[in-house]
């Protein structure tokens, strides 16, 4: 089983048990699962920027690549972090200086 250093998600912390169960089912080992601490979706959505959340964690990590499915988020995460982001659905890389 391969180990993924980090998963950074906009999902709520209260859903950790469900997410961990799903990861185990698919035999995915994660070093650190970073979820949003809000209690409710409305709280999260009103006071939180998902791109900033993901990009900040990526920038602070020792990881050299971030994989993101959302095209808009992939580009912005690359710009904010200054590190390469792979948009998985299109197999396209974004770099911090992409225009």
N, C-alpha and C positions, 0 to 999 in steps of 0.2 A: 504494500500500500504506500503510495506517495504521500508526502506531507506538504500542505500548502502553508506558508508562513503566516499569512493573515487573510481573513475575510472581513471586509468592511461593508456593512449593510445599513440601509435606512430602516430596516425592520426594527420593531420595538424589542427592548430587552426582555419584556415579559414573554416573548415568543421563543426565547432561547431553548427551552426543552424540546419544542417541536422541531426547531432548526437542527439541533444536535442529533435528534433521532433520525431525521432525514439524511444528514451527513453520514451517520453510522450505517444506515441502510445502503447507501451507495459507496460505502467503504472509502470515505473522504476524511483524511486526517488533517486537522487544522491546528496550527500552533496557537493562534489567538483569534477568537471570533469577537469582532467589535460591532456592537449593536447600539441603537439609539436608546438613551435612558428614559425618555418620556413615558408616562403611564398610558396615554391615549394618543391616537393618531392626530386628533385636532390640535393637541398641545405640540406635538412634533412638527406638524405642518405649519403652524402659526409662528414658530420661533426657531426655525432651523433651515439651514441651507445644505441640501444633500451633497452638492458638489464640494462645498467648503469642507464638510465633514470627511468625505472620502479623500480629497486632495491633501488635506492637512495630515491625515494619518499616513498617507502614502509618502508624502514629503519627509515626514519625521522617521520613517522606517528605513531599514537597510535594504529593502526590496528594490530591485532594478526595473521591474515592469509591473504595471497594473492592468488587469483585464476588466473591461467594462462593456456591457451589452448595449447601453443607451448611447447613440451617436453623439448627441449634444453634450452629455455628461463626459464622454470620453475625451472630446476636444477640450473642454473646460478644465478637466482634471489635469490634463497634460500641460495646459497653459499655467495653471496655478502652481503645480508641483515642480515644473521644469524637468519632469521625467517622462519617459515614453509610456504611452497607454495603448493597449491593443483593443480595438473594437472588435470583439469576438465574432459577432454576426457577419461582419464584412471582411474579416481577416485583414484589417487595415490598421496601421500604426498612426498614432498622433504623437507629435513631439511638441514641446513647449513653445517652439517658434513657428509652428504651422500657421499659415495665414488663412 
